[in-house]
Amino acid sequence: MPKILIIVLCFIILWGCDQTNQQGTTGSKSRNNELVDTINSTQILNINDNLFSIPSPHQVSKILIDLKIEYNPEILNPTQNTRKYSNSYKKALNLGVYGADLGYVNLYEKTQEAITYFSVIKILAEELDISNAFNKETIKSIEKNLTNQDSLLHLLSNSYQDIDLFLKTNDQEHTGVLILAGGWIESMFMLTQFAINTNNQQLCTRIGENKHPLSNLIKILSKYTEKNKIYQTLVDKLITLQELYDNIEVNYTYEYSETHPEQKITKIYSKTEITISKEDLKKITTEISNIRNFVIL
C-alpha cells in the first residue's frame, strides 16, 4: 500500500523543503536548493510513489519575518467558520487549512491565537474520528509546547509513523489526502497574497516552485474521484489553476547528492531557475483565492 505520511495536528508546519533563494534579473529564480527525500523525514512526502513537497507555513512565515512583513490576522481562516463544515469532506480540507494557520500564528509567537487554532484542530480531528491517532500524553506535550517551536516540531516529527499507521489501518487515507490538499491551498493562499502585495521575488519563487507539486496533488486527489464525485469539483478547480501554471518556466540542474545513513536521509543539491511574470502571478493569485474560498466558505 502506498505510504502517506500525514500529521493530523498542525502537521503542515513541517512540510516543505529548505531552500536558499536569490533574486534573478529576468524573473524569479531560486539557487542552491536543498531537497530532502526520505521515508522518515518531514521535508518531502512520498505519496502514491510521488515525491511531494508543499510550501511550509514555518518556511513561509520565516521569510515574512525576515522581510519584516507585519503579522496579518486577516490572512487566516476564522475559527468560527468551523460551524459551516457539516460533512467529512469539508472538515478534512479545513483541518489542513487550520494546520497551516496554526503554523503561521505560531511563528509570529501569537500564543493565544495558537491555542485557539489548536483547539479547533482538535475538535475537527475528533469529528473526523482520527483524534485517536495521537495518544493522550502526546496531546498534552503538544499543548504544553505550542510556544516552543523546536519542541513542537520534534514532537510532531516523532509522531509520523503512528499517524501513517492509524490512517492506513482505519482505511482513512482519503482523509489524509484532503488534509494535505487543504494545507497546500492555504499555504499557497498565504504566499500569493503577500507576494502580490509586496512584489517580492523570493515569494514569487516559492509560488513557481509549486508547479510540479500541484500536478502531483491533482493525481493524488483524482484517485478518489470515482468513489466520491465530490472530489471532482476540487480537482477541476486545481486543473484550472494548473493551466495558469503552464506559463511558468521551471528548470532544474542537478549538482550532487549526499547520503546520511544514520539519519536515513539523502540530500539532493540542485540549481533551480523559475520565471514568472507579474501578469501570471496576478492570475494565479486570483485563482488560488477562488479555490480557497471554495474550501473555507
PyMOL commands that set and color helices and strands:
alter all, ss='L'
color gray80, all
select helices_A, chain A and resi 11-14+57-66+73-75+79-84+88-107+111-127+131-133+136-144+149-158+160-169+173-198+201-208+211-222+230-245+261-263+278-296
alter helices_A, ss='H'
color red, helices_A
select strands_A, chain A and resi 19-21+29-38+45-47+50-52+249-260+265-275
alter strands_A, ss='S'
color yellow, strands_A
deselect
rebuild
show_as cartoon
